[in-house]
Amino acid sequence: MLKAHGYRTAAFIGGYVLDASFGLNQGFDVYDSPFHLRPDPGEEPPEVKRPGEAVLSAASRWIEAESGHPFFVFIHLYDVHRPYLHGSYDAEIAYVDKAIGRFQQSFAAPKILQDILIVLTSDHGESLGEHGEETHGYFIYESTLWVPLIFRWLAGAAPYPARVDEPASLLDVAPALLDFLGIPVPPQFQGHHLFRLLRPHPPDGEPVYAESMYARHHLGCSPLRSIRLGRYKYIEAPKPELYDLATDPGETQNQYERDRSMALDLRARLLSLYNGERRPAQKPADPEAISRLRSLGYLGGAPLKSGSGADPKDRLGEYERYGRAMRLANTEHLPEAISEFKKLLEEDGQNVLAHFYLAVCYYRSRRLDDAVKALEATLMIASDYPPAEELLGTIWLLKKDYVRARRQFEHLAAIAPENYDAHYNLGMLAMREGRMEEAGRELRAAAHADSGSAQAHTALGSLYRAQGDLNRAKDEFRQALAIDPHDETSRKALELIVGTRP
């Protein structure tokens, strides 16, 4: 919207969850998210977080350069998110606080910030043990839903109240920015601009909706949905909950039985919000994205298991065991992680993700036969699960069982046509077997599937060089080096072709 109205636009990203590969770079002139290194299958990716100081430094340089024009810049800081690089949640908060202070002092002309509207917010909080939840995403209590929303007005702006205590939604932020700038809010926006709270309005205000699908996707539980209206909050679950946040901000006293009429009224409003809602079909999950998102506590793609209807509150112990197993796996305590995943599967043998990550731990421990058994168990429950298909194909390659590997990657390409690993491995197998036309087709499909992969261009360069097409080989090696200047394979190959250093 702002780009269409003449603004320069940029984003500086601190975490892989907002990488450009997910399509979030639409409308930005600059989208700085340098997360392109590709790990080996089953290994943790090397770069999933970017230090806040690096993000803010890049943003400040861009702001200095664009300060003579209207601009919008999105700065994403990801330090206060597990895994903590500075040891603890509090240490990360202190680090970010100092980094923002240095950012404010970094401008050659301090007046620059006076002419900028600054909005600070967060996508979620952290429970830190409240309600038995150590991090976020499992429950939808205020410990994770209540986030800061701070507007630092530019110099000369109309006076506004220092604080507004009524609940609002992050959906409301974009309409508020457009309203402040005098730009019409498009009808597809679902939020309401926040400045309505500064004018006379109904005392209850607008309802605020929240949901969590984590327990459904990971443990097969019922989903959680909530609605807040004024001081009251209702949570839809097999064991429903109602809280009066004015008298019980910690949500420790469930009022559902005591005030059933209020709960049922809020439930009716909640159902009206999401009944009939159509969600777009999801693309097949990319195994590399799964690996990177897993190390940050996210999951890219549901495990295709129907919910059992259990209340997430009753499966908290299993959730904690699952989280403990994942932390052990991500910190290379593989024997302990294997033990935890096995115990989890004793409790719930249908847990797709426990089977899959058990396979990953076996793979990383080089227990390949055990990994195959765990992957086959995964696919028995969730057939056509791309991450399991990709890892199984990789294991067949390691075992030099090229027939099974080809069959596995062909099936992966059939269920996930845009999957990079399927096309890359099929291309390399075809090249190994001398089917150069097929190899070129598959490797070009891989390069199309991931435009940030130097690996695919290096392989194409090697293919064209073997065919004697040196001009195309040079183009591919140069593209690989443009993506990854440290790609020594492409650099040496290019030196041999042109006779000089590129």
ROLOFI-538459 format. One line per 10 residues: their letters; for each residue x, y, z of C-alpha. Coordinates in steps of 0.05 Angstrom, whole numbers, plus 5000, padded with zeros to 4 digits. Layout:
<atoms>
a = X,Y,Z ~ ...
</atoms>
This chain:
<atoms>
mlkahgyrta = 5000,5000,5000 ~ 5054,5050,5019 ~ 5098,5033,4959 ~ 5038,5048,4914 ~ 5034,5117,4947 ~ 5107,5135,4932 ~ 5142,5109,4994 ~ 5210,5076,4992 ~ 5202,5009,5028 ~ 5252,4963,5063
afiggyvlda = 5253,4906,5113 ~ 5311,4881,5155 ~ 5299,4812,5182 ~ 5328,4778,5244 ~ 5297,4708,5239 ~ 5289,4656,5186 ~ 5214,4651,5200 ~ 5206,4715,5159 ~ 5254,4697,5104 ~ 5239,4723,5034
sfglnqgfdv = 5229,4652,5010 ~ 5161,4651,5045 ~ 5136,4707,4999 ~ 5136,4762,5052 ~ 5179,4808,5009 ~ 5120,4832,4968 ~ 5120,4908,4961 ~ 5190,4919,4989 ~ 5244,4953,4949 ~ 5295,4921,4995
ydspfhlrpd = 5283,4857,5035 ~ 5345,4841,5074 ~ 5339,4768,5098 ~ 5405,4733,5085 ~ 5385,4662,5104 ~ 5407,4621,5044 ~ 5456,4569,5070 ~ 5430,4499,5057 ~ 5445,4446,5110 ~ 5453,4372,5096
pgeeppevkr = 5386,4335,5103 ~ 5370,4321,5176 ~ 5423,4371,5201 ~ 5407,4436,5235 ~ 5413,4497,5190 ~ 5473,4542,5205 ~ 5437,4608,5204 ~ 5367,4615,5232 ~ 5378,4678,5273 ~ 5413,4743,5259
pgeavlsaas = 5439,4787,5316 ~ 5397,4849,5329 ~ 5458,4894,5324 ~ 5470,4869,5252 ~ 5397,4880,5234 ~ 5395,4950,5264 ~ 5461,4970,5233 ~ 5437,4952,5163 ~ 5371,4988,5176 ~ 5405,5052,5200
rwieaesghp = 5449,5055,5138 ~ 5387,5049,5094 ~ 5349,5102,5134 ~ 5407,5151,5129 ~ 5409,5141,5053 ~ 5333,5149,5045 ~ 5321,5204,5095 ~ 5304,5254,5041 ~ 5244,5213,5017 ~ 5180,5186,5049
ffvfihlydv = 5196,5115,5070 ~ 5171,5055,5108 ~ 5219,5007,5142 ~ 5203,4943,5179 ~ 5257,4922,5229 ~ 5249,4851,5255 ~ 5289,4834,5318 ~ 5290,4760,5337 ~ 5340,4755,5394 ~ 5286,4747,5448
hrpylhgsyd = 5266,4680,5420 ~ 5293,4611,5435 ~ 5346,4588,5426 ~ 5375,4644,5468 ~ 5445,4663,5445 ~ 5459,4705,5507 ~ 5439,4652,5557 ~ 5369,4673,5582 ~ 5306,4711,5565 ~ 5326,4769,5611
aeiayvdkai = 5396,4772,5580 ~ 5365,4776,5510 ~ 5319,4833,5533 ~ 5379,4871,5560 ~ 5418,4859,5495 ~ 5361,4884,5451 ~ 5350,4945,5496 ~ 5423,4965,5489 ~ 5423,4952,5414 ~ 5362,4997,5404
grfqqsfaap = 5396,5051,5446 ~ 5458,5048,5402 ~ 5412,5049,5341 ~ 5380,5113,5364 ~ 5449,5145,5374 ~ 5478,5121,5309 ~ 5448,5173,5262 ~ 5494,5228,5239 ~ 5435,5276,5243 ~ 5394,5259,5306
kilqdilivl = 5337,5300,5278 ~ 5322,5243,5229 ~ 5284,5204,5283 ~ 5242,5265,5302 ~ 5209,5262,5234 ~ 5193,5188,5237 ~ 5132,5154,5266 ~ 5159,5093,5304 ~ 5115,5035,5324 ~ 5143,4980,5370
tsdhgeslge = 5106,4915,5380 ~ 5115,4840,5384 ~ 5080,4779,5354 ~ 5074,4744,5422 ~ 5098,4742,5493 ~ 5132,4685,5531 ~ 5097,4646,5587 ~ 5161,4630,5626 ~ 5124,4577,5667 ~ 5055,4609,5675
hgeethgyfi = 5001,4556,5667 ~ 5056,4504,5660 ~ 5078,4532,5592 ~ 5152,4549,5587 ~ 5152,4585,5520 ~ 5093,4603,5475 ~ 5045,4576,5424 ~ 5012,4519,5463 ~ 4961,4558,5504 ~ 4927,4625,5490
yestlwvpli = 4930,4658,5558 ~ 4948,4731,5567 ~ 5020,4713,5585 ~ 5032,4703,5510 ~ 4975,4744,5479 ~ 4987,4810,5515 ~ 5043,4846,5478 ~ 5071,4917,5478 ~ 5044,4966,5427 ~ 5079,5033,5431
frwlagaapy = 5072,5092,5383 ~ 5128,5144,5386 ~ 5096,5203,5349 ~ 5138,5246,5303 ~ 5151,5318,5322 ~ 5091,5363,5313 ~ 5039,5308,5313 ~ 4972,5321,5348 ~ 4973,5305,5422 ~ 4948,5237,5440
parvdepasl = 4936,5203,5507 ~ 4998,5172,5538 ~ 4962,5106,5549 ~ 4899,5071,5526 ~ 4878,5012,5569 ~ 4826,4980,5523 ~ 4844,4916,5487 ~ 4860,4919,5413 ~ 4888,4871,5360 ~ 4952,4873,5320
ldvapalldf = 4904,4870,5260 ~ 4889,4943,5278 ~ 4960,4969,5269 ~ 4962,4973,5193 ~ 4895,5010,5188 ~ 4919,5059,5242 ~ 4983,5074,5203 ~ 4945,5087,5138 ~ 4894,5130,5175 ~ 4950,5172,5206
lgipvppqfq = 4981,5182,5137 ~ 4915,5201,5105 ~ 4913,5140,5060 ~ 4846,5104,5050 ~ 4842,5036,5084 ~ 4828,4982,5032 ~ 4764,4941,5044 ~ 4802,4874,5050 ~ 4835,4897,5114 ~ 4802,4861,5173
ghhlfrllrp = 4827,4907,5228 ~ 4798,4973,5253 ~ 4843,5033,5260 ~ 4863,5044,5332 ~ 4845,5118,5333 ~ 4772,5097,5342 ~ 4792,5086,5415 ~ 4805,5160,5423 ~ 4733,5178,5403 ~ 4666,5160,5435
hppdgepvya = 4651,5086,5423 ~ 4611,5029,5455 ~ 4640,5010,5523 ~ 4654,4938,5504 ~ 4693,4957,5440 ~ 4710,4907,5386 ~ 4721,4833,5401 ~ 4793,4808,5398 ~ 4803,4737,5370 ~ 4860,4689,5382
esmyarhhlg = 4875,4616,5366 ~ 4928,4563,5374 ~ 4934,4500,5331 ~ 4999,4477,5362 ~ 4969,4422,5406 ~ 4926,4399,5347 ~ 4985,4394,5298 ~ 5036,4365,5347 ~ 4995,4322,5394 ~ 4928,4311,5358
csplrsirlg = 4889,4352,5410 ~ 4830,4398,5401 ~ 4848,4468,5375 ~ 4842,4528,5422 ~ 4804,4591,5404 ~ 4787,4651,5445 ~ 4749,4717,5443 ~ 4759,4777,5488 ~ 4707,4831,5496 ~ 4724,4885,5545
rykyieapkp = 4744,4854,5611 ~ 4718,4784,5595 ~ 4754,4729,5557 ~ 4725,4662,5535 ~ 4768,4603,5512 ~ 4734,4550,5470 ~ 4762,4481,5490 ~ 4734,4413,5510 ~ 4736,4443,5580 ~ 4715,4515,5566
elydlatdpg = 4743,4574,5605 ~ 4717,4643,5623 ~ 4759,4697,5657 ~ 4746,4766,5684 ~ 4813,4799,5668 ~ 4797,4861,5710 ~ 4796,4820,5774 ~ 4838,4760,5752 ~ 4892,4783,5702 ~ 4931,4719,5713
etqnqyerdr = 4872,4676,5690 ~ 4874,4631,5751 ~ 4799,4628,5767 ~ 4755,4597,5713 ~ 4686,4630,5718 ~ 4652,4586,5666 ~ 4606,4549,5714 ~ 4592,4611,5755 ~ 4573,4656,5697 ~ 4548,4609,5643
smaldlrarl = 4505,4661,5609 ~ 4564,4707,5596 ~ 4605,4648,5571 ~ 4551,4625,5523 ~ 4542,4696,5496 ~ 4617,4702,5482 ~ 4618,4632,5452 ~ 4563,4652,5403 ~ 4604,4713,5383 ~ 4666,4670,5376
lslyngerrp = 4631,4620,5331 ~ 4605,4676,5287 ~ 4677,4699,5276 ~ 4705,4635,5247 ~ 4646,4592,5224 ~ 4647,4587,5149 ~ 4716,4615,5144 ~ 4754,4587,5085 ~ 4829,4577,5091 ~ 4873,4574,5029
aqkpadpeai = 4902,4506,5013 ~ 4974,4500,5037 ~ 5031,4483,4990 ~ 5069,4419,5006 ~ 5121,4431,5060 ~ 5194,4441,5040 ~ 5241,4396,5080 ~ 5294,4450,5087 ~ 5243,4498,5114 ~ 5220,4444,5162
srlrslgylg = 5290,4436,5188 ~ 5302,4510,5199 ~ 5234,4523,5229 ~ 5241,4463,5275 ~ 5304,4491,5306 ~ 5265,4554,5325 ~ 5205,4516,5354 ~ 5161,4524,5292 ~ 5134,4472,5245 ~ 5125,4485,5171
gaplksgsga = 5068,4440,5152 ~ 5018,4399,5193 ~ 5031,4325,5205 ~ 4965,4306,5172 ~ 4936,4275,5234 ~ 4865,4286,5256 ~ 4854,4314,5325 ~ 4833,4267,5381 ~ 4791,4320,5414 ~ 4832,4318,5478
dpkdrlgeye = 4837,4383,5516 ~ 4908,4411,5510 ~ 4906,4424,5585 ~ 4903,4348,5596 ~ 4963,4335,5550 ~ 5010,4386,5581 ~ 5057,4331,5606 ~ 5063,4302,5537 ~ 5075,4372,5509 ~ 5131,4384,5559
rygramrlan = 5163,4317,5542 ~ 5158,4334,5468 ~ 5190,4402,5480 ~ 5245,4370,5523 ~ 5260,4319,5468 ~ 5264,4374,5415 ~ 5311,4416,5458 ~ 5356,4355,5469 ~ 5356,4341,5394 ~ 5372,4413,5376
tehlpeaise = 5431,4415,5425 ~ 5462,4351,5399 ~ 5443,4309,5460 ~ 5420,4255,5413 ~ 5419,4192,5458 ~ 5377,4230,5509 ~ 5331,4257,5454 ~ 5321,4187,5426 ~ 5302,4162,5496 ~ 5251,4219,5504
fkklleedgq = 5219,4208,5436 ~ 5213,4133,5451 ~ 5178,4148,5517 ~ 5132,4197,5481 ~ 5114,4143,5431 ~ 5098,4095,5487 ~ 5045,4145,5509 ~ 5021,4161,5439 ~ 5043,4114,5384 ~ 5005,4156,5332
nvlahfylav = 5047,4219,5343 ~ 5073,4232,5272 ~ 5124,4284,5292 ~ 5153,4241,5348 ~ 5165,4185,5297 ~ 5195,4234,5247 ~ 5242,4269,5296 ~ 5262,4202,5325 ~ 5283,4184,5254 ~ 5322,4250,5249
cyyrsrrldd = 5359,4235,5313 ~ 5376,4165,5288 ~ 5400,4195,5223 ~ 5444,4246,5257 ~ 5472,4190,5301 ~ 5487,4151,5236 ~ 5440,4095,5258 ~ 5412,4091,5188 ~ 5374,4025,5193 ~ 5338,4051,5255
avkaleatlm = 5323,4116,5219 ~ 5292,4078,5161 ~ 5246,4040,5209 ~ 5224,4105,5243 ~ 5211,4139,5176 ~ 5170,4079,5152 ~ 5129,4084,5216 ~ 5120,4159,5202 ~ 5094,4145,5132 ~ 5048,4089,5156
iasdyppaee = 5011,4142,5197 ~ 5019,4202,5151 ~ 5029,4179,5080 ~ 5059,4229,5031 ~ 5093,4269,5087 ~ 5147,4307,5048 ~ 5200,4315,5103 ~ 5199,4240,5116 ~ 5201,4225,5041 ~ 5261,4270,5032
llgtiwllkk = 5301,4242,5090 ~ 5287,4171,5068 ~ 5312,4186,4998 ~ 5375,4216,5028 ~ 5388,4153,5068 ~ 5380,4110,5006 ~ 5433,4154,4973 ~ 5480,4144,5032 ~ 5469,4069,5027 ~ 5484,4072,4952
dyvrarrqfe = 5416,4042,4938 ~ 5405,4087,4878 ~ 5343,4051,4853 ~ 5306,4063,4918 ~ 5332,4134,4922 ~ 5307,4150,4853 ~ 5239,4119,4868 ~ 5234,4159,4933 ~ 5252,4226,4901 ~ 5205,4214,4842
hlaaiapeny = 5149,4203,4892 ~ 5169,4265,4930 ~ 5168,4306,4865 ~ 5099,4279,4850 ~ 5069,4300,4917 ~ 5109,4364,4922 ~ 5124,4390,4852 ~ 5162,4451,4877 ~ 5207,4412,4924 ~ 5279,4432,4914
dahynlgmla = 5311,4369,4943 ~ 5270,4323,4899 ~ 5291,4358,4835 ~ 5364,4368,4856 ~ 5374,4295,4875 ~ 5338,4269,4814 ~ 5383,4314,4772 ~ 5446,4289,4806 ~ 5424,4216,4798 ~ 5409,4227,4724
mregrmeeag = 5477,4260,4714 ~ 5511,4201,4749 ~ 5476,4153,4702 ~ 5493,4194,4639 ~ 5422,4219,4624 ~ 5444,4291,4613 ~ 5380,4319,4583 ~ 5339,4293,4642 ~ 5393,4319,4691 ~ 5389,4389,4661
relraaahad = 5314,4389,4666 ~ 5314,4368,4739 ~ 5370,4416,4760 ~ 5336,4474,4725 ~ 5272,4456,4763 ~ 5313,4456,4828 ~ 5342,4525,4812 ~ 5272,4551,4799 ~ 5246,4520,4864 ~ 5299,4556,4905
sgsaqahtal = 5327,4618,4871 ~ 5375,4627,4930 ~ 5411,4561,4920 ~ 5482,4565,4895 ~ 5485,4489,4896 ~ 5437,4480,4838 ~ 5474,4530,4794 ~ 5541,4497,4810 ~ 5512,4430,4789 ~ 5484,4460,4725
gslyraqgdl = 5552,4491,4710 ~ 5585,4423,4718 ~ 5533,4392,4673 ~ 5542,4443,4617 ~ 5618,4439,4623 ~ 5614,4363,4614 ~ 5572,4374,4552 ~ 5623,4424,4524 ~ 5576,4484,4529 ~ 5626,4530,4563
nrakdefrqa = 5586,4594,4556 ~ 5526,4566,4593 ~ 5573,4534,4644 ~ 5605,4602,4657 ~ 5537,4634,4667 ~ 5517,4582,4718 ~ 5582,4585,4757 ~ 5577,4661,4759 ~ 5505,4657,4784 ~ 5528,4609,4839
laidphdets = 5583,4658,4860 ~ 5535,4716,4860 ~ 5492,4678,4910 ~ 5551,4649,4951 ~ 5618,4684,4940 ~ 5651,4628,4982 ~ 5631,4573,4933 ~ 5701,4547,4917 ~ 5676,4493,4870 ~ 5646,4545,4823
rkalelivgt = 5705,4592,4832 ~ 5756,4540,4812 ~ 5713,4515,4755 ~ 5706,4585,4728 ~ 5780,4597,4733 ~ 5793,4535,4691 ~ 5744,4558,4638 ~ 5765,4631,4631 ~ 5838,4622,4650 ~ 5837,4679,4700
rp = 5806,4693,4768 ~ 5734,4717,4759
</atoms>
